[in-house]
């Protein structure tokens, strides 16, 4: 899935040749084919390679997946992105399966900011962000003592 999302046609072809299951579905109902359709590079070639290897659209091959964001994930989360505390992130997860993410700070004396928003699909331990106009990304997460940690990164505090 990550090879498809990143647009790495060479790796996708190698995985197919090695016998990878092109119809495997992750916990939030996405497949290599659905990730490929959002790739910034080699999208058409990767989709064609996957389809030639027997990949089916998710709706045709996926088991039912709950598309409701877990209540424990809904809210506003805030915290530093890095150990040096230069970048402050705010992650807002809404009940209607949308999210916004922003990060602001200073690096080398220069102000920096980054943001995106879109759809979020989540299970109890994984979420996929589907930002508008960008490739999707899937993260494992856990919430412990009111703190959200994604991919074992720096935790964000729930502020709302």
C-alpha positions as CSV (number, residue, x, y, z in Angstrom):
1,X,0.0,0.0,0.0
2,X,2.8,2.4,0.9
3,X,4.6,1.7,-2.3
4,X,1.4,2.6,-4.2
5,X,0.8,5.7,-2.2
6,X,4.4,7.0,-2.7
7,X,4.2,6.4,-6.5
8,X,7.1,3.9,-6.4
9,X,6.3,1.9,-9.6
10,X,9.5,-0.1,-9.4
11,X,8.7,-1.3,-5.9
12,X,5.0,-2.0,-6.8
13,X,6.1,-4.2,-9.7
14,X,8.7,-6.0,-7.5
15,X,6.0,-6.7,-4.8
16,X,3.6,-8.0,-7.5
17,X,6.3,-10.2,-9.0
18,X,7.1,-11.5,-5.4
19,X,3.5,-12.6,-5.0
20,X,2.1,-9.8,-2.8
21,X,-1.7,-9.9,-2.3
22,X,-2.9,-7.0,-4.4
23,X,-6.4,-7.1,-2.8
24,X,-5.4,-6.9,0.9
25,X,-7.5,-4.3,2.8
26,X,-6.2,-2.4,5.8
27,X,-8.2,-1.8,9.0
28,X,-9.9,1.3,7.6
29,X,-10.9,-0.3,4.3
30,X,-8.2,0.9,1.9
31,X,-6.2,-1.2,-0.6
32,X,-3.1,-0.7,-2.7
33,X,-5.4,0.3,-5.6
34,X,-7.2,3.0,-3.6
35,X,-3.8,4.4,-2.4
36,X,-2.5,4.3,-6.0
37,X,-5.4,6.4,-7.2
38,X,-4.1,9.2,-4.9
39,X,-0.4,8.9,-5.8
40,X,1.3,12.1,-6.9
41,X,3.7,10.1,-9.3
42,X,3.2,7.2,-11.6
43,X,-0.5,7.0,-10.7
44,X,-1.8,5.6,-14.0
45,X,1.1,3.1,-14.4
46,X,0.6,1.8,-10.8
47,X,-3.2,1.5,-11.2
48,X,-2.6,-0.4,-14.5
49,X,0.0,-2.7,-12.9
50,X,-2.3,-3.5,-9.9
51,X,-5.3,-4.1,-12.1
52,X,-3.3,-6.3,-14.4
53,X,-2.3,-8.3,-11.3
54,X,-6.0,-8.8,-10.4
55,X,-6.6,-5.9,-8.0
56,X,-10.3,-5.1,-7.5
57,X,-11.8,-1.8,-6.4
58,X,-12.3,-1.7,-2.6
59,X,-16.1,-1.8,-2.8
60,X,-15.8,-5.1,-4.7
61,X,-13.3,-6.8,-2.4
62,X,-13.5,-5.2,1.1
63,X,-15.2,-6.6,4.1
64,X,-17.5,-4.1,5.8
65,X,-15.5,-1.5,7.8
66,X,-17.1,1.0,10.2
67,X,-16.5,4.5,8.8
68,X,-17.5,6.2,12.1
69,X,-14.6,7.9,13.9
70,X,-14.3,6.4,17.4
71,X,-15.6,8.9,20.0
72,X,-12.3,8.7,21.9
73,X,-10.5,10.2,18.9
74,X,-13.0,13.1,18.4
75,X,-11.8,16.4,19.7
76,X,-8.9,18.9,19.6
77,X,-5.4,17.6,20.2
78,X,-2.4,19.8,20.6
79,X,1.3,19.4,21.3
80,X,4.9,19.8,20.0
81,X,5.8,17.8,16.9
82,X,9.5,17.6,17.8
83,X,11.6,17.0,20.9
84,X,13.2,20.5,20.5
85,X,9.7,22.0,20.9
86,X,10.0,24.2,17.8
87,X,6.8,23.1,16.0
88,X,3.4,23.1,17.7
89,X,0.7,20.9,16.1
90,X,-3.0,21.1,16.4
91,X,-5.1,18.2,15.2
92,X,-8.9,18.5,15.2
93,X,-11.0,15.4,14.6
94,X,-14.7,16.0,14.0
95,X,-17.7,13.7,14.5
96,X,-18.6,14.0,10.8
97,X,-15.3,12.1,9.7
98,X,-13.4,15.3,8.8
99,X,-10.2,16.7,10.3
100,X,-7.9,19.7,10.2
101,X,-4.2,19.6,11.0
102,X,-1.9,22.6,11.4
103,X,1.6,23.0,12.6
104,X,3.3,26.4,13.3
105,X,6.7,27.4,14.8
106,X,10.1,28.7,14.1
107,X,13.0,26.9,12.5
108,X,16.4,28.6,12.1
109,X,14.8,31.9,13.1
110,X,12.2,31.6,10.2
111,X,8.5,31.2,10.9
112,X,7.1,28.1,9.3
113,X,3.6,26.7,9.0
114,X,1.9,23.7,7.4
115,X,-1.8,22.7,7.3
116,X,-4.2,20.3,5.6
117,X,-7.8,19.2,6.0
118,X,-9.9,16.4,4.7
119,X,-11.6,13.1,5.5
120,X,-10.5,10.8,8.3
121,X,-11.4,7.1,8.5
122,X,-10.5,5.4,11.7
123,X,-10.7,2.1,13.7
124,X,-9.8,1.7,17.4
125,X,-6.1,1.7,16.6
126,X,-5.5,3.0,13.1
127,X,-6.6,6.1,11.2
128,X,-6.2,7.2,7.6
129,X,-6.1,10.9,6.7
130,X,-7.3,11.7,3.2
131,X,-6.3,15.3,2.7
132,X,-7.9,17.3,-0.1
133,X,-5.6,17.1,-3.2
134,X,-3.0,15.0,-1.5
135,X,-2.2,11.3,-1.1
136,X,-3.7,9.5,1.9
137,X,-1.6,8.4,4.9
138,X,-2.4,5.8,7.5
139,X,-1.1,5.9,11.1
140,X,-1.4,3.6,14.1
141,X,-2.4,5.4,17.2
142,X,-3.1,4.9,20.9
143,X,-4.7,7.2,23.5
144,X,-3.3,6.9,27.0
145,X,-4.2,9.2,29.9
146,X,-5.7,11.8,27.5
147,X,-2.8,11.8,25.2
148,X,-2.8,10.8,21.5
149,X,0.3,9.2,20.1
150,X,0.5,8.4,16.4
151,X,3.1,6.0,15.2
152,X,4.7,6.1,18.6
153,X,5.6,9.8,18.1
154,X,5.4,12.7,20.5
155,X,2.0,12.7,22.2
156,X,-0.6,15.4,21.7
157,X,-2.8,16.5,24.6
158,X,-6.6,16.6,24.3
159,X,-7.6,20.2,24.9
160,X,-11.3,20.0,23.8
